[in-house]
């Protein structure tokens, strides 16, 4: 048989390629599959028996060419050749094991759904479909990667998303020409607007409710098979400091938490540089008693404030990275014990001042207030050039660095949307969901920046005053 020889030539060199022949006087069937991708128990106990009884447990799809058969086998299907019909089919094998749905370890919620995405694309799609049983939810799946042929799904709500945004996303996905796509991070780096910017222009998340909220605003979600991280586009800078909890609590609580996050982000970015500028160039701006106290603690420190601050921040980053790479049982020990031991030893040895240790500790805690991990990394990395500017020019250098960062943020775009909106350009309506989250009845319209076709998302006519 031609197909038998062709499949053996294409896949026979792999040890997991199997050819299985069964038949009776009336029916002869050949099974081709990779035993690393299929469930052998299912083949023996379910598929074979029901095929010979003409009971198909799943619909069989016809396969017309050898290339289609090879691709189906590589994707985990079982290719069945019927000798009597001289026709090939493919059947689902129920063989791929996947991680069960569980709570996300990277994004924790105090309130709201606890389930998170997994590595299976079909499972992730079901998490969205279950929450949004709407025919307007469109899902388009394509293959990206010359070698891996990874399935990438595009999710959006028809009638809400603007066609220009959708067209831009599709165009950028079509430009991806690469051998392997093993994670959504590869897609993210390929389609983002600015490759040199430290700020993420695409949001990634493991939370289905966060993706659902985004696509109902008029955004587009991108899922990659094999990755639990889903991409959301377009994104604005303010989205990186928002969490689903903000909408599940009352508006006063949500607004207070957002303000705390904003203050934490500013502290994480500017506090070490401000310390250097005040100590080195502007000690007169510090209250007298505090200045005398700081001066006494720095009397025996042999290094200038810039050197000791960069050394402590670099040490903290190394401890943080070590904690991420070590097993979970050891990571907490390294982070807590390592930080305490090194900080205490450095102070006792007179290498750094106790005030700097406090500054570095407050800065480290402030970075954890940013919900988006990739945004917190950007703030951590930008601290170092700001410290260099503050060590060279004092407060003037710090102000110069802040203006450069602000100018960069204003110049960025995410899929045609201004990254720093609704601040620049100024959009009054979108300020209701910026630093202060207005009460839900006032959030009746979708973000103006997205130009959604259906801008209204709630009807307040049925709600009586005084409820």
Secondary structure, DSSP 8 states (H G I E B T S, - for coil): -HHHHHHHHHHTTSTTEEEEEEE-SS-EEEEEEETTTS-HHHIIIIIHHHHHTT--SS--EEE-SHHHHHHHHHTT-EEEEETTTTEEEEE-----------B-SSS--SSS--BB--S-HHHHHHHHHHH---TTEEEEEEEE-TTT-EEEEEEEETTTS-HHHHHHHHHHHHT---S---SHHHHHHHH-S-SS-SS-SSEEESBHHHHHHHHHHT-EEEEETT-S-EEEES--GGGGG--THHHHS-HHHHHHHHHHHHHHHHHHHHHHHHHHHHHHT-GGGS-HHHHHHHHHHTTT--S-HHHHHHHHHHHHHHHHHHHHHS-HHHHHHHHHHHHHHHHHHHHHTTSS-HHHHHHHHHHHHHHTT-S-HHHHHHHHHHHHHHHHHHHHHTHHHHHHHHHHHHHHHHH-EETTEETTTBTTTB-TGGGGBSSSB--GGG--B--GGGT-SS-B----TTS-TT-
